[in-house]
């Protein structure tokens, strides 16, 4: 899955020449073969390299604090979200829902690499949720829907319907 994410990230970043990737180990860790340089290993390492290659450093965060928050979420992605156990899904969604309560993006006031990679990582989880579960994690659902509609982010992933139309009774008017 990480190889498809990296290919989608390349397209989002507008990189013209696709890179050559492989995987290593039983966890299929992505590896980027760099011409004469040593290979880059790991989703976050490669993704940050691609962002710098595309000269889109704002995606790594504007300012020291935002950069630290982006790195924190990228680390969360690979340590908690990737390879999570089925019983961890509710905890992940609950924590993310609480964090996003008063935020549009994960770090700062604009889309960052953290949003893109977390979106890619959580897509299959959101896709499998019932409508009632999506409503239970309303902040995650709102953030997810916002990111999936951001131009150029979704690429290889199918769109996810996140909310049903609500019918309001007269007492709500």
C-alpha positions as CSV (number, residue, x, y, z in Angstrom):
1,X,0.0,0.0,0.0
2,X,2.8,2.4,0.8
3,X,4.1,2.3,-2.8
4,X,0.7,3.4,-4.1
5,X,0.7,6.2,-1.5
6,X,4.1,7.4,-2.6
7,X,3.1,7.3,-6.3
8,X,-0.1,9.3,-5.4
9,X,2.0,11.7,-3.4
10,X,4.3,12.2,-6.4
11,X,1.3,13.1,-8.5
12,X,-0.1,15.4,-5.9
13,X,3.3,17.2,-5.7
14,X,3.5,17.5,-9.4
15,X,6.7,15.5,-9.8
16,X,7.2,14.7,-13.4
17,X,9.5,11.7,-13.3
18,X,8.3,8.8,-11.3
19,X,10.8,7.3,-8.8
20,X,11.8,3.6,-8.6
21,X,10.6,2.0,-5.4
22,X,11.0,-1.4,-3.9
23,X,10.1,-2.9,-0.5
24,X,12.2,-4.7,2.1
25,X,11.3,-7.1,4.9
26,X,8.1,-8.8,5.8
27,X,6.5,-5.4,6.7
28,X,7.1,-4.3,3.1
29,X,8.9,-1.1,4.1
30,X,9.3,1.2,1.0
31,X,12.8,1.9,-0.3
32,X,13.6,4.6,-2.8
33,X,16.6,3.9,-5.0
34,X,18.4,7.2,-5.5
35,X,20.8,7.3,-8.5
36,X,24.3,7.5,-6.9
37,X,23.1,8.3,-3.3
38,X,22.3,5.6,-0.7
39,X,18.7,4.3,-0.8
40,X,16.1,6.1,1.3
41,X,14.1,3.7,3.6
42,X,10.7,4.3,5.1
43,X,7.4,5.9,4.2
44,X,8.0,9.2,6.2
45,X,11.7,9.5,5.1
46,X,10.8,9.1,1.4
47,X,7.7,11.3,1.7
48,X,9.7,14.2,3.2
49,X,12.3,13.8,0.5
50,X,9.6,14.0,-2.2
51,X,8.2,17.2,-0.6
52,X,11.7,18.8,-0.6
53,X,12.3,17.6,-4.2
54,X,9.1,19.3,-5.2
55,X,10.1,22.5,-3.4
56,X,6.9,22.3,-1.3
57,X,8.4,22.8,2.1
58,X,5.2,24.4,3.4
59,X,3.8,20.9,3.5
60,X,6.3,20.1,6.2
61,X,4.9,22.9,8.4
62,X,5.4,26.7,8.6
63,X,7.5,27.5,11.7
64,X,9.3,25.3,14.2
65,X,6.2,24.3,16.1
66,X,4.2,23.3,13.1
67,X,7.1,21.3,11.7
68,X,7.3,19.5,15.0
69,X,3.5,18.7,15.0
70,X,3.8,17.5,11.4
71,X,6.7,15.1,12.4
72,X,4.6,14.0,15.4
73,X,1.7,13.0,13.2
74,X,4.0,11.3,10.6
75,X,5.5,9.3,13.4
76,X,2.0,8.5,14.7
77,X,1.1,7.3,11.3
78,X,3.9,4.7,11.1
79,X,3.9,3.7,14.8
80,X,0.2,3.6,15.7
81,X,-1.8,3.5,12.5
82,X,0.2,1.3,10.2
83,X,-0.2,-2.3,11.3
84,X,-2.7,-1.5,14.0
85,X,-4.7,-4.4,15.6
86,X,-8.4,-4.5,14.9
87,X,-9.2,-3.7,18.5
88,X,-7.1,-0.5,18.3
89,X,-9.3,1.1,15.7
90,X,-11.8,2.6,18.1
91,X,-9.0,4.1,20.3
92,X,-7.2,5.6,17.2
93,X,-10.5,7.1,16.0
94,X,-11.4,8.4,19.5
95,X,-8.0,10.0,20.0
96,X,-8.0,11.6,16.5
97,X,-11.6,12.8,17.0
98,X,-10.8,14.5,20.2
99,X,-7.7,16.1,18.7
100,X,-9.6,17.4,15.7
101,X,-12.4,18.9,17.8
102,X,-11.2,22.5,17.2
103,X,-9.0,22.0,14.1
104,X,-9.4,21.9,10.3
105,X,-5.9,20.4,9.7
106,X,-3.6,18.3,11.9
107,X,-0.9,20.9,12.1
108,X,-1.5,24.6,11.7
109,X,-3.9,26.3,9.4
110,X,-3.1,24.6,6.1
111,X,-2.8,21.2,4.6
112,X,0.5,19.5,5.4
113,X,2.1,16.2,4.6
114,X,0.7,14.9,7.9
115,X,-2.8,15.4,6.6
116,X,-2.1,13.7,3.3
117,X,-0.3,10.6,4.8
118,X,-2.9,10.3,7.7
119,X,-5.6,10.4,5.1
120,X,-4.0,7.7,3.0
121,X,-3.5,5.6,6.2
122,X,-7.0,6.0,7.6
123,X,-8.9,5.7,4.3
124,X,-9.6,1.9,4.6
125,X,-10.8,2.4,8.2
126,X,-13.2,5.1,7.3
127,X,-14.3,3.2,4.2
128,X,-15.3,0.2,6.5
129,X,-17.3,2.3,9.0
130,X,-21.0,2.3,9.1
131,X,-22.8,5.6,8.8
132,X,-23.6,5.6,12.5
133,X,-19.9,5.0,13.3
134,X,-18.9,7.9,11.0
135,X,-21.3,10.1,12.9
136,X,-19.8,8.9,16.2
137,X,-16.4,10.3,15.1
138,X,-17.8,13.5,13.6
139,X,-14.6,15.5,13.8
140,X,-12.6,12.7,12.0
141,X,-15.3,12.4,9.4
142,X,-15.3,16.2,8.8
143,X,-11.5,16.3,8.5
144,X,-11.4,13.2,6.3
145,X,-14.1,14.6,3.9
146,X,-12.2,17.9,3.7
147,X,-8.9,16.2,2.9
148,X,-10.5,13.8,0.3
149,X,-11.9,16.8,-1.5
150,X,-8.6,18.7,-1.5
151,X,-7.5,18.9,-5.2
152,X,-5.1,16.2,-6.2
153,X,-4.9,14.3,-2.9
154,X,-7.2,11.3,-3.4
155,X,-5.7,9.8,-6.6
156,X,-5.7,6.0,-6.2
157,X,-8.4,5.9,-3.5
158,X,-12.1,5.7,-4.1
159,X,-14.2,8.6,-2.7
160,X,-16.0,7.8,0.6
161,X,-19.5,9.0,1.4
162,X,-19.2,10.3,4.9
163,X,-22.6,11.7,6.0
164,X,-26.1,10.8,5.4
165,X,-28.8,13.5,4.9
166,X,-30.4,14.3,8.2
167,X,-34.1,14.9,8.4
168,X,-35.1,17.5,11.0
169,X,-38.3,17.4,12.8
170,X,-40.3,20.6,13.4
171,X,-39.0,20.9,17.0
172,X,-35.5,21.6,15.6
173,X,-36.7,24.7,13.7
